[in-house]
Amino acid sequence: MIRTFAILALTALVAACTPPTPEDELRDLGAFKLGHNIVVAPNVQMVPGSRPVEPQEWIDLLTNEMGARFSRYDGDQLYHFGMSVEGYFVAPGGVPLVLSPKSVLAVKVTIWDDAADGKLNKKPKTFTVFETTSGESFLLGSGHTRTREEQMKGLARNAVRQIEDWMVEQHQENGWFDPITEPTAAGDVDPTAVAATVGQ
C-alpha cells in the first residue's frame, strides 16, 4: 500500500478547482439523517517522506468534517457512518517544478441503515482522495504554499465530497435512503457495533 501511495503522490495531476466546504448546497439524499459518525485509524500507514500526522488527528478532523457536512441533512431516517483511515501522504516542501508531490488520503467507508440494523454496502468502499490544487500549489507543491493543517483539511473535505457523490449515486441507482412507511427509533444501532466492523 505504501508503494502505491508513493506513486500516486508523485504522479497525480489534479485540476485546479474550488475546494468543497460544509456549507455547499445540499444534494438529494432522500430521507437521510446522520446518526453515529465513527472514525477509526488502527492500522493507518504513512508514506515515507510525508509530513507526519498522528492517527488521532485524522480521527478528530474527519469526524468533524463528516459531521459538519452530513448533520445538515434533515431527513427522518437514521444512517450511521463507519470510517477507517487507511493511509496518507501529506506533501513536504520538495523541490519546486522538479519534485512537487501531491497529498493523498485513503479511507474506507461503511454506511449502516438504522431501521434495518445492517450495512448498506456489504464491503467497505475505498476512497483515494487527492488535494485540490491552485495554480501556485500545482507548480510549487502544496508543501511550499500550505501548512500541514491546511493540507489535511483539504484532503478531509475532498474525502467528504467523494463520499457524498457516491451516496447520491447509490440513492439514484439503488434506492439508498428512500423513505420508508414507518419512522425509525433513534439509536437502534449500537455505535460499538459500527466501530467494531469498520474496514471489514
Secondary structure, 3 states (H helix, E strand, C coil): CHHHHHHHHHHCCCCECCCCCCCCCCCCCCCEEEEEEEEECCCCEECCCCCCCCHHHHHHHHHHHHHHHHCCCCCCEEEEEEEEEEEEECCCCCECCCECCCCEEEEEEEEEECCCCEECCCCCEEEEEECCECHHHHHHCHHHHCCHHHHHHHHHHHHHHHHHHHHHHHHHHHCCCCCCCCCCCCCCCCHHHHHHHCCC
